[in-house]
Amino acid sequence: MNLAGKKALILGGTSGIGLASAVQLKALGVDVIAIGRSEANLKTAADAGLKTRQADVLDRAGLAALFQSLAPFDILICAATGGPRANGPFLKMDLDAYQASFQKLWGYTNAVHLGAPHLTADGAIVLVSGAPARKPRVGSIALTSVGGAVEAFAKGIAAELKPRRINVVSPGIVDTPMFAVSGDARRQFLQQATNNFHLPRPGIPDEIASAVVLAATNPFMTGSIIDVDGGWVSP
Ligand SMILES: NC(=O)c1ccc[n+]([C@@H]2O[C@H](COP(=O)([O-])OP(=O)(O)OC[C@H]3O[C@@H](n4cnc5c(N)ncnc54)[C@H](OP(=O)(O)O)[C@@H]3O)[C@@H](O)[C@H]2O)c1
């Protein structure tokens, strides 16, 4: 994809993986709009030199109006968490929390349904899933279920979207504000969560963002899943 004059909308582009993807695409000359809900994160993105718009991916009317106002666009990246995911063993899990974990999927599917009609013919969508989709861990059933649904959705919708493209990037553990703990507790958590991987450390947002950029811009790639996980899903 020739990036000159291209426009990218990044849902969840105000923090973590989405923010890093926004900054990388902007550096490549793309007109980037980073989208999120909170003023604090919108300010972070603006301070990084990005254009920003406020929207909630779960507000379909608001999202439709946003897309209408920014159309046409060439790249649509969905990295919004949508809300928290439930953790722990399924049989002890609060079922409302389990179901609420799917807000990430509903945000993504809202974005594809409402955004794809405004994508240019050579445009591309990138969704972000997560390694538990294909290699579950005890306690990760909500992440596994939601990530698996995201990946199945992308593979299933690719034919309907053609010639527009859709791909998924599947990160392992990445050091982003999604993990709310700080200080020693954060270091300990990230270390323990990654110490069995081939690369025993958390990823940084830029390492995932470079795969997001590849998935968005490689014109021969659709229906694909790119693992960037330090070896999580590797046997
Ligand atoms: N970090 C990891 O280890 C990891 C691993 C695997 C997969 N992932 C996936 O990677 C994606 C990005 O995660 P991250 O780690 O970069 O998280 P993050 O740093 O918390 O960023 C999440 C972004 O989504 C936005 N957002 C959340 N809910 C939203 C909503 N309802 N409407 C609009 N924007 C919303 C947030 O802004 P506001 O809150 O201000 O709206 C923020 O910009 C997520 O899908 C996550 O599940 C992350």
PDBQT file of the ligand as one rigid body, heavy atoms in Angstrom, charges set to zero:
ROOT
HETATM    1  N1  LIG A 301      -1.395  -5.522  26.973  1.00  0.00    +0.000 N 
HETATM    2  C1  LIG A 301      -1.420  -6.837  26.781  1.00  0.00    +0.000 C 
HETATM    3  O1  LIG A 301      -0.693  -7.619  27.419  1.00  0.00    +0.000 OA
HETATM    4  C2  LIG A 301      -2.357  -7.431  25.761  1.00  0.00    +0.000 A 
HETATM    5  C3  LIG A 301      -2.229  -8.803  25.472  1.00  0.00    +0.000 A 
HETATM    6  C4  LIG A 301      -3.064  -9.376  24.531  1.00  0.00    +0.000 A 
HETATM    7  C5  LIG A 301      -4.022  -8.616  23.897  1.00  0.00    +0.000 A 
HETATM    8  N2  LIG A 301      -4.138  -7.280  24.216  1.00  0.00    +0.000 N 
HETATM    9  C6  LIG A 301      -5.184  -6.528  23.503  1.00  0.00    +0.000 C 
HETATM   10  O2  LIG A 301      -4.586  -5.418  22.840  1.00  0.00    +0.000 OA
HETATM   11  C7  LIG A 301      -5.559  -4.375  22.709  1.00  0.00    +0.000 C 
HETATM   12  C8  LIG A 301      -4.930  -3.082  23.227  1.00  0.00    +0.000 C 
HETATM   13  O3  LIG A 301      -4.625  -3.259  24.616  1.00  0.00    +0.000 OA
HETATM   14  P1  LIG A 301      -3.578  -2.329  25.392  1.00  0.00    +0.000 P 
HETATM   15  O4  LIG A 301      -2.774  -3.235  26.240  1.00  0.00    +0.000 OA
HETATM   16  O5  LIG A 301      -2.925  -1.413  24.442  1.00  0.00    +0.000 OA
HETATM   17  O6  LIG A 301      -4.597  -1.552  26.352  1.00  0.00    +0.000 OA
HETATM   18  P2  LIG A 301      -4.595  -0.041  26.916  1.00  0.00    +0.000 P 
HETATM   19  O7  LIG A 301      -3.216   0.503  27.003  1.00  0.00    +0.000 OA
HETATM   20  O8  LIG A 301      -5.443  -0.100  28.143  1.00  0.00    +0.000 OA
HETATM   21  O9  LIG A 301      -5.364   0.769  25.769  1.00  0.00    +0.000 OA
HETATM   22  C9  LIG A 301      -6.723   0.522  25.530  1.00  0.00    +0.000 C 
HETATM   23  C10 LIG A 301      -7.246   1.613  24.620  1.00  0.00    +0.000 C 
HETATM   24  O10 LIG A 301      -8.633   1.333  24.332  1.00  0.00    +0.000 OA
HETATM   25  C11 LIG A 301      -9.404   2.486  24.622  1.00  0.00    +0.000 C 
HETATM   26  N3  LIG A 301     -10.741   2.023  24.971  1.00  0.00    +0.000 N 
HETATM   27  C12 LIG A 301     -11.082   1.100  25.913  1.00  0.00    +0.000 A 
HETATM   28  N4  LIG A 301     -12.403   0.930  25.915  1.00  0.00    +0.000 NA
HETATM   29  C13 LIG A 301     -12.916   1.740  24.957  1.00  0.00    +0.000 A 
HETATM   30  C14 LIG A 301     -14.223   2.002  24.481  1.00  0.00    +0.000 A 
HETATM   31  N5  LIG A 301     -15.298   1.380  25.024  1.00  0.00    +0.000 N 
HETATM   32  N6  LIG A 301     -14.394   2.882  23.467  1.00  0.00    +0.000 NA
HETATM   33  C15 LIG A 301     -13.318   3.508  22.913  1.00  0.00    +0.000 A 
HETATM   34  N7  LIG A 301     -12.051   3.318  23.321  1.00  0.00    +0.000 NA
HETATM   35  C16 LIG A 301     -11.862   2.434  24.335  1.00  0.00    +0.000 A 
HETATM   36  C17 LIG A 301      -8.642   3.164  25.766  1.00  0.00    +0.000 C 
HETATM   37  O11 LIG A 301      -8.955   4.526  25.944  1.00  0.00    +0.000 OA
HETATM   38  P3  LIG A 301     -10.119   4.986  26.987  1.00  0.00    +0.000 P 
HETATM   39  O12 LIG A 301     -10.085   4.041  28.151  1.00  0.00    +0.000 OA
HETATM   40  O13 LIG A 301      -9.753   6.386  27.329  1.00  0.00    +0.000 OA
HETATM   41  O14 LIG A 301     -11.373   4.883  26.199  1.00  0.00    +0.000 OA
HETATM   42  C18 LIG A 301      -7.222   3.002  25.236  1.00  0.00    +0.000 C 
HETATM   43  O15 LIG A 301      -6.959   3.957  24.216  1.00  0.00    +0.000 OA
HETATM   44  C19 LIG A 301      -6.782  -4.844  23.508  1.00  0.00    +0.000 C 
HETATM   45  O16 LIG A 301      -7.707  -5.418  22.631  1.00  0.00    +0.000 OA
HETATM   46  C20 LIG A 301      -6.216  -5.909  24.419  1.00  0.00    +0.000 C 
HETATM   47  O17 LIG A 301      -7.192  -6.854  24.788  1.00  0.00    +0.000 OA
HETATM   48  C21 LIG A 301      -3.327  -6.674  25.114  1.00  0.00    +0.000 A 
ENDROOT
TORSDOF 0
